[in-house]
């Protein structure tokens, strides 16, 4: 059943939408000579969303739930209602955000619990990706601790009901930790780039980068924040982003009158409706 047939089946009630998987993604931003830039990766062939430029992230893994990471008490209780997540799910989302970012880039959004603690290295990252160790086990062994206050919730998107694979994704913003440098690891990405939000949007408009509506929407919000007076560093951008309203957006797919063109209606002022074939 192709996408058009799925849309029609949903409309006539003969198809039930797939259950979405919880997911988390992290927008890394950093101060550079060119200003505040955001980190994007291109999903490799053979992966979900192949060819799409996106932020590091992925689905909540069962181990994120069964062996949740030790989260610093700074985890704001207000995040639960904000992200439509209860305590265990909220902790799992934070864990997934940190785990996926470390697996895909080598950047660990955690701090040493004691002076002199040695950070996890490449062997640790590879073992984590192979599921030979959980993030919770890795952090306990190295003495590192997830600081949830290093993450800022900025968006919440649910995949349209017509898609066969659906994700309930929470987006977090994080300033690149001092001394950290993202690297592309594994097989999930085949390219990466540091771009200002405005430059990334221009590249998408020119067809040089392909992005899904949630990515463009987040970049649009960040570009607008960077236009504000005084918002000229990664830290200032993160602080300003805490003012953004976070409400779950569920795009809707419809067919044009001719029945051949799929239109994605986002319902987001920052994410315009998108026609696609």
C-alpha positions as CSV (number, residue, x, y, z in Angstrom):
1,X,0.0,0.0,0.0
2,X,1.6,3.3,-1.1
3,X,1.2,6.6,0.7
4,X,-1.8,7.8,-1.3
5,X,-3.6,4.5,-0.7
6,X,-2.9,4.8,3.0
7,X,-4.3,8.3,3.1
8,X,-7.4,7.2,1.4
9,X,-7.7,4.2,3.7
10,X,-7.4,6.4,6.8
11,X,-10.0,8.7,5.4
12,X,-12.5,5.9,4.8
13,X,-11.8,4.2,8.1
14,X,-10.3,1.0,6.6
15,X,-6.9,1.6,8.1
16,X,-5.8,2.2,11.7
17,X,-2.7,4.4,12.2
18,X,0.5,2.8,13.3
19,X,1.4,3.2,17.0
20,X,4.2,5.8,17.3
21,X,7.5,5.1,19.0
22,X,8.9,7.6,21.5
23,X,12.0,9.3,20.3
24,X,14.4,12.1,21.2
25,X,16.7,14.3,19.2
26,X,19.3,16.9,20.1
27,X,20.1,20.2,18.4
28,X,23.8,20.9,19.2
29,X,24.8,24.5,18.9
30,X,28.2,26.0,19.2
31,X,30.0,29.4,19.2
32,X,32.3,29.8,16.1
33,X,34.0,32.6,14.2
34,X,31.0,32.5,11.9
35,X,28.5,33.0,14.8
36,X,26.3,30.4,16.4
37,X,26.0,27.3,14.3
38,X,23.9,24.1,14.5
39,X,25.1,20.6,13.8
40,X,23.3,18.6,11.2
41,X,23.9,15.1,9.9
42,X,22.7,13.4,6.7
43,X,21.1,10.0,7.2
44,X,22.9,7.3,5.2
45,X,21.4,5.0,2.6
46,X,19.6,2.0,4.2
47,X,18.6,3.9,7.3
48,X,15.2,5.5,8.2
49,X,15.0,8.9,6.5
50,X,17.9,8.1,4.2
51,X,19.2,11.3,2.5
52,X,17.5,13.6,5.0
53,X,19.5,16.2,6.9
54,X,18.5,16.1,10.6
55,X,19.8,16.4,14.1
56,X,21.4,13.5,16.0
57,X,18.8,11.3,17.8
58,X,16.6,8.2,17.6
59,X,14.0,6.0,19.2
60,X,13.8,5.3,22.9
61,X,15.4,1.9,23.4
62,X,14.0,-0.6,25.8
63,X,17.2,-0.3,27.9
64,X,16.5,3.4,28.3
65,X,13.4,2.4,30.2
66,X,14.5,-0.8,32.0
67,X,17.9,0.6,33.0
68,X,17.4,4.4,33.0
69,X,20.3,6.7,33.3
70,X,21.0,8.3,36.6
71,X,19.7,11.9,36.0
72,X,20.9,14.8,38.1
73,X,18.2,16.2,40.4
74,X,18.2,19.3,38.2
75,X,15.7,17.6,35.9
76,X,12.8,20.0,36.0
77,X,9.5,18.5,37.1
78,X,7.8,20.9,34.7
79,X,9.2,19.0,31.7
80,X,6.7,16.2,32.2
81,X,3.6,18.1,31.3
82,X,5.6,20.1,28.8
83,X,6.6,17.0,26.9
84,X,3.6,14.9,27.7
85,X,5.7,12.4,29.5
86,X,5.4,10.9,33.0
87,X,8.4,10.5,35.2
88,X,9.8,7.2,33.9
89,X,9.2,8.2,30.2
90,X,10.7,11.6,30.8
91,X,13.9,10.0,32.2
92,X,13.9,7.6,29.3
93,X,13.6,10.4,26.8
94,X,16.5,12.3,28.5
95,X,18.5,9.1,28.5
96,X,17.8,8.4,24.8
97,X,18.7,12.0,23.9
98,X,22.1,11.6,25.6
99,X,22.7,8.1,24.4
100,X,21.9,8.7,20.8
101,X,24.0,11.9,20.7
102,X,27.0,10.1,22.2
103,X,26.6,7.1,19.8
104,X,26.3,9.2,16.7
105,X,28.7,12.0,17.5
106,X,30.9,11.1,20.5
107,X,29.6,14.1,22.4
108,X,28.6,13.2,25.9
109,X,26.1,15.5,27.6
110,X,27.1,14.6,31.1
111,X,29.5,15.9,33.7
112,X,32.0,14.1,36.0
113,X,30.4,13.2,39.3
114,X,33.8,13.6,41.0
115,X,37.0,15.6,40.1
116,X,39.3,13.6,37.9
117,X,36.7,11.2,36.5
118,X,37.9,9.9,33.1
119,X,35.2,10.4,30.4
120,X,34.0,7.5,28.3
121,X,36.1,7.0,25.2
122,X,35.7,5.5,21.7
123,X,35.8,1.9,22.9
124,X,33.0,2.8,25.4
125,X,31.0,4.5,22.6
126,X,31.3,1.5,20.3
127,X,30.3,-0.9,23.1
128,X,27.3,1.3,23.8
129,X,26.3,1.3,20.1
130,X,26.6,-2.5,20.0
131,X,24.4,-2.7,23.1
132,X,27.2,-4.5,25.0
133,X,26.7,-2.0,27.8
134,X,23.9,0.4,28.7
135,X,24.4,4.1,29.1
136,X,23.5,3.8,32.8
137,X,26.2,1.2,33.3
138,X,28.7,3.3,31.4
139,X,28.0,6.4,33.5
140,X,28.2,4.5,36.7
141,X,31.5,3.0,35.8
142,X,33.0,6.3,34.7
143,X,31.4,8.4,37.4
144,X,29.7,10.7,35.0
145,X,26.2,12.1,35.5
146,X,23.6,13.4,33.1
147,X,22.8,17.0,33.7
148,X,19.3,17.5,32.4
149,X,19.7,21.2,32.8
150,X,22.2,21.0,29.9
151,X,19.2,20.2,27.7
152,X,16.3,22.5,26.9
153,X,13.0,21.2,25.4
154,X,12.2,23.1,22.2
155,X,9.7,21.1,20.2
156,X,7.5,18.0,20.1
157,X,6.4,16.5,16.8
158,X,4.3,13.4,16.0
159,X,4.6,11.7,12.6
160,X,1.5,11.9,10.5
161,X,-1.0,9.1,10.8
162,X,-0.6,8.0,7.2
163,X,3.0,7.1,7.6
164,X,3.7,3.3,8.2
165,X,6.4,4.2,10.7
166,X,5.6,6.8,13.2
167,X,7.6,8.6,15.9
168,X,6.6,10.8,18.9
169,X,9.7,12.9,19.0
170,X,10.8,15.4,21.6
171,X,13.5,17.9,20.5
172,X,16.1,19.2,22.9
173,X,18.6,22.1,22.4
174,X,22.1,21.8,23.9
175,X,25.2,24.0,23.8
176,X,28.3,22.0,22.7
177,X,30.3,21.2,25.9
178,X,33.7,22.9,26.2
179,X,36.3,20.9,24.4
180,X,33.8,18.6,22.7
181,X,33.9,18.0,19.0
182,X,31.3,15.9,17.1
183,X,32.5,13.1,14.9
184,X,30.5,10.9,12.6
185,X,30.5,7.3,13.8
186,X,28.9,4.1,12.6
187,X,26.8,3.7,9.5
188,X,23.8,5.9,10.3
189,X,25.2,9.1,8.7
190,X,27.2,9.8,5.6
191,X,27.7,13.5,5.9
192,X,27.6,16.3,8.5
193,X,27.7,20.1,8.6
194,X,27.8,23.0,11.0
195,X,25.5,25.7,9.6
196,X,23.7,28.7,11.1
197,X,20.0,28.1,11.3
198,X,19.4,30.8,8.6
199,X,22.0,29.3,6.3
200,X,20.6,25.8,6.7
201,X,17.1,27.1,5.8
202,X,18.4,28.8,2.8
203,X,20.2,25.6,1.7
204,X,16.9,23.7,2.1
205,X,15.0,26.3,0.1
206,X,17.6,26.0,-2.7
207,X,17.3,22.2,-2.7
208,X,20.8,21.7,-1.5
209,X,19.7,20.0,1.7
210,X,16.6,17.9,2.2
211,X,14.8,18.3,5.6
212,X,11.5,17.2,7.0
213,X,9.1,19.8,8.4
214,X,10.1,19.3,12.1
215,X,13.8,20.1,11.3
216,X,12.9,23.2,9.3
217,X,10.5,24.3,12.0
218,X,13.1,24.1,14.7
219,X,15.7,25.9,12.6
220,X,13.1,28.6,11.9
221,X,12.5,29.1,15.6
222,X,16.3,29.2,16.3
223,X,16.9,31.7,13.4
224,X,14.3,34.0,14.8
225,X,15.8,33.8,18.3
226,X,19.2,34.7,16.9
227,X,17.7,37.9,15.4
228,X,17.0,39.2,18.9
229,X,19.4,41.7,20.4
230,X,21.9,40.1,22.7
231,X,21.3,36.5,21.5
232,X,24.6,36.1,19.9
233,X,26.1,33.1,21.7
234,X,25.1,29.5,22.1
235,X,24.5,30.0,25.8
236,X,22.3,33.0,25.1
237,X,20.4,31.1,22.4
238,X,19.7,28.2,24.9
239,X,18.5,30.7,27.5
240,X,16.2,32.4,24.9
241,X,14.9,29.0,23.8
242,X,13.5,28.3,27.2
243,X,10.8,30.9,26.4
244,X,9.6,28.9,23.4
245,X,6.2,27.3,23.8
246,X,6.3,23.5,23.4
247,X,3.2,21.9,22.1
248,X,2.9,18.6,20.3
249,X,2.4,19.1,16.5
250,X,0.8,16.4,14.5
251,X,1.0,17.1,10.8
252,X,-1.8,15.8,8.6
253,X,-1.4,14.4,5.1
254,X,-4.1,15.1,2.6
255,X,-4.5,14.5,-1.2
256,X,-5.1,17.4,-3.5
257,X,-8.3,17.4,-5.6
258,X,-6.6,15.5,-8.4
259,X,-5.6,12.7,-6.0
260,X,-2.0,12.7,-7.1
261,X,-0.2,15.2,-4.8
262,X,0.3,14.6,-1.1
263,X,0.2,17.8,1.0
264,X,1.5,17.9,4.5
265,X,-0.4,20.3,6.7
266,X,1.7,21.0,9.7
267,X,-0.4,23.4,11.6
268,X,2.8,25.2,12.7
269,X,3.4,28.8,12.0
270,X,7.2,28.1,11.9
271,X,6.7,25.0,9.7
272,X,4.8,25.9,6.5
273,X,2.6,23.4,4.7
274,X,4.6,21.3,2.3
275,X,3.5,19.8,-1.0
276,X,5.3,16.6,-2.0
277,X,4.9,14.0,-4.7
